[in-house]
């Protein structure tokens, strides 16, 4: 089944990476010579995605928007000096892919992973299966392959949903959403469980293929709840759990590559070491 659309939320202040995120958007922090989010977009290109919806916020600048736009002055400068290799590097657009930029509304009061997805689905009238990938982490395959492509191969019809997962040492499960899986199908998500209560060492890495029905459930979840800023986040895992409780299947695929997270200093440094070591 060929899925054509992807949603990538990147809005927010990136408070875990302050003070650098005062002036550099978290998803634009460099991994090697490229911004973190570009590894996510590249994976979409490998999977044949034709339309990408990047969810930004209403800051007075948008480095992500600039990155995926053509810089005519730079091109003219490089061309006039015969810098052919640099001209190719300056072209950050993906042939055959259209990138939409959507400014998330009420980003400070309606915080969480579900709300940006719900807003894009409503704004663009998405009524088909869609890839949903968070924009501050990615999966690195040194051989150039794609776990997103493998996930797509798992989805056979419009009703199917699926997600990627990765194994971690059991002593680290208290930091993550841990998955309970039966026969390759999700049966539960346990947020930051104690080691002795964890159903597995498989964790959620927020890389999904969502059916139109599941996307609609996310919209309803966000519109039917009015959490205050101090109450709880609009977590995308809440409607996912509702979905499986309603008898719907979400398949789980362990990744073959390495999950890299740029959200913390330690994770960002490790991601650079892995990617630059493989170049």
C-alpha positions in Angstrom: 0.0 0.0 0.0 1.4 3.4 -1.0 0.9 6.1 1.5 1.3 9.6 0.1 1.2 12.0 3.1 3.3 12.6 6.3 2.8 14.9 9.3 6.0 16.0 11.1 5.4 18.1 14.3 8.3 20.4 15.2 6.5 23.3 17.1 7.5 24.2 20.6 10.3 26.0 22.5 12.7 23.0 22.9 13.1 23.8 26.6 15.2 20.7 27.2 17.9 22.2 24.9 18.0 25.8 26.3 19.8 28.1 26.0 20.7 27.2 22.3 17.1 26.8 21.4 16.5 30.5 22.1 17.8 31.1 18.6 18.0 27.7 16.9 14.9 25.6 16.5 15.4 22.2 18.1 14.7 20.3 14.9 17.3 22.4 13.2 20.2 21.4 15.5 22.9 19.9 13.3 23.6 16.2 13.0 26.7 16.3 10.9 26.2 19.0 8.2 22.4 18.6 8.1 19.6 19.6 10.5 18.0 16.9 12.6 14.6 17.2 10.9 16.1 16.6 7.5 16.8 12.9 8.3 13.1 12.5 9.0 12.2 14.2 5.7 14.7 12.1 3.8 13.1 9.0 5.2 9.8 10.2 3.9 11.4 10.6 0.5 12.8 7.1 0.5 9.3 5.8 1.3 7.7 7.6 -1.6 5.8 10.3 0.4 4.6 13.0 -1.9 3.3 15.6 0.6 4.8 16.5 3.9 3.1 18.7 6.5 5.6 20.2 8.9 4.0 21.7 11.9 5.8 24.9 13.1 4.8 27.6 15.5 4.4 31.4 15.2 7.9 32.4 16.1 9.1 35.6 14.3 11.4 33.4 12.3 11.3 29.9 10.7 14.7 28.4 10.0 13.0 25.2 8.8 11.0 27.1 6.3 14.1 28.8 5.1 16.0 25.5 4.9 13.6 24.0 2.5 13.3 27.1 0.4 15.5 28.1 -2.5 18.1 30.7 -1.7 18.6 32.6 -4.9 21.4 34.8 -3.7 23.4 31.8 -2.4 22.8 30.0 -5.7 24.0 33.0 -7.7 27.1 33.3 -5.5 28.1 29.7 -5.8 27.3 29.6 -9.6 29.4 32.7 -10.3 32.4 31.0 -8.6 32.0 27.6 -10.2 31.3 25.9 -6.9 29.4 22.9 -8.5 29.7 20.6 -5.5 28.4 23.3 -3.1 25.5 24.1 -5.5 24.3 20.5 -5.1 24.6 20.7 -1.3 22.6 24.0 -1.3 19.7 22.2 -3.0 17.7 20.9 0.0 14.5 20.2 -1.8 13.3 16.7 -2.6 12.1 16.1 -6.2 8.5 15.0 -6.4 7.8 16.1 -2.8 5.8 19.1 -1.7 6.4 20.4 1.8 3.6 22.3 3.5 4.3 24.5 6.5 1.4 24.8 9.0 1.6 27.1 12.1 0.1 25.3 15.1 -2.5 27.4 16.9 -2.5 27.7 20.7 0.8 25.9 20.9 1.5 27.1 24.5 -2.0 26.3 25.9 -2.7 23.0 24.0 0.6 21.3 24.4 1.4 17.7 23.4 1.9 15.2 20.6 -1.8 14.8 19.6 -2.8 18.4 19.0 -0.5 19.3 16.0 -1.6 16.1 14.3 -5.3 16.9 14.9 -4.9 20.4 13.6 -3.3 19.3 10.3 -5.9 16.6 9.8 -8.6 19.3 10.2 -6.9 22.0 8.3 -6.1 19.9 5.2 -9.1 17.5 5.4 -6.9 14.4 5.5 -9.1 11.4 5.2 -6.6 8.7 4.2 -3.8 6.8 5.9 -0.9 9.0 6.8 2.6 8.7 8.3 3.2 10.6 11.5 6.8 11.2 12.6 8.1 13.4 15.4 10.7 15.8 14.1 13.4 15.8 16.8 14.5 12.1 16.5 15.1 9.7 13.7 16.3 6.2 12.7 19.7 5.9 11.2 20.5 3.0 8.9 24.1 3.0 7.9 23.3 1.0 4.8 20.9 3.6 3.5 17.8 1.5 4.0 14.7 2.7 5.6 12.6 1.2 8.5 9.7 3.5 7.4 9.7 1.6 4.1 9.6 -1.7 6.0 6.7 -0.4 8.1 4.8 0.5 4.9 5.3 -3.0 3.6 3.5 -4.2 6.8 0.4 -2.2 6.0 -1.8 -3.9 3.5 -5.1 -2.0 3.5 -6.7 1.3 4.5 -7.8 0.1 7.9 -4.3 -0.9 9.0 -2.2 1.1 11.4 1.3 0.3 12.5 4.2 1.7 14.5 7.9 1.3 14.9 9.6 0.3 18.1 13.1 -0.3 19.4 14.6 -2.5 22.1 16.4 -1.0 25.0 18.2 -2.4 28.1 15.5 -3.4 30.6 17.1 -1.1 33.3 16.3 1.9 31.1 12.5 1.3 30.7 11.5 3.8 33.4 12.3 6.7 31.1 10.0 5.6 28.2 6.6 4.5 27.0 6.9 0.7 27.0 4.9 -1.5 24.6 3.0 -4.6 25.3 2.9 -6.7 22.2 1.2 -10.0 21.4 1.9 -11.7 18.1 3.3 -8.5 16.6 0.1 -6.5 17.5 0.0 -3.7 20.2 -2.0 -4.5 23.2 -0.9 -1.7 25.6 1.4 1.2 26.3 2.8 1.7 29.8 4.4 5.1 30.5 7.6 5.0 32.5 6.9 1.7 34.3 9.1 0.3 37.0 11.5 -2.3 35.7 9.7 -5.1 37.4 6.3 -4.0 36.0 7.4 -3.4 32.4 5.7 -5.7 29.9 8.7 -5.8 27.6 11.9 -3.8 26.7 10.3 -2.5 23.5 9.7 1.2 23.6 7.5 3.6 21.6 9.6 5.9 19.3 6.7 7.9 17.9 6.9 6.7 14.3 3.5 5.7 13.0 1.3 4.8 10.1 -2.2 5.9 11.1 -5.4 4.9 9.3 -8.0 7.6 8.6 -10.1 6.1 11.5 -7.2 6.5 14.0 -6.5 10.1 12.7 -10.2 10.9 13.3 -10.0 9.5 16.8 -7.1 11.8 17.5 -9.1 14.8 16.3 -12.1 13.8 18.5 -9.8 13.3 21.5 -8.3 16.8 21.2 -11.7 18.5 20.6 -13.6 16.6 23.4 -11.0 17.5 26.0 -10.0 20.9 27.4 -6.9 20.2 29.5 -5.4 23.3 31.2 -1.7 24.0 30.8 -1.0 22.6 34.2 -3.3 19.5 33.9 -1.7 17.2 31.3 -0.5 17.1 27.7 -2.6 16.1 24.7 -0.8 12.8 24.3 -1.1 10.9 21.1 -0.8 7.6 23.0 -4.2 8.3 24.6 -6.3 7.9 21.4 -4.0 5.1 20.3 -4.9 3.2 23.5 -8.6 4.0 22.8 -8.2 2.6 19.3 -6.9 -0.8 20.4 -9.5 -1.0 23.2 -12.1 -0.5 20.5 -10.8 -3.7 18.9 -8.6 -2.1 16.2 -5.2 -3.5 15.3 -1.9 -1.6 15.4 1.0 -3.7 14.3 4.4 -3.2 15.9 7.7 -3.5 13.9 11.1 -3.5 15.7 13.6 -1.3 13.8 16.7 -2.6 12.2 18.5 0.7 12.3 19.5 2.8 15.4 17.1 5.1 17.1 18.7 8.5 17.6 17.2 11.3 19.7 18.4 14.9 19.5 16.2 16.1 22.3 18.9 15.9 25.0 22.5 17.0 24.8 23.7 13.5 25.4 21.4 12.1 22.7 22.4 14.8 20.2 26.1 14.1 20.8 25.6 10.4 20.4 23.6 11.0 17.1 26.5 13.1 15.7 29.0 10.4 16.7 27.0 7.7 15.0 26.2 9.6 11.8 29.6 11.2 11.4 31.3 7.9 12.1 29.3 6.3 9.3 30.2 8.9 6.7 
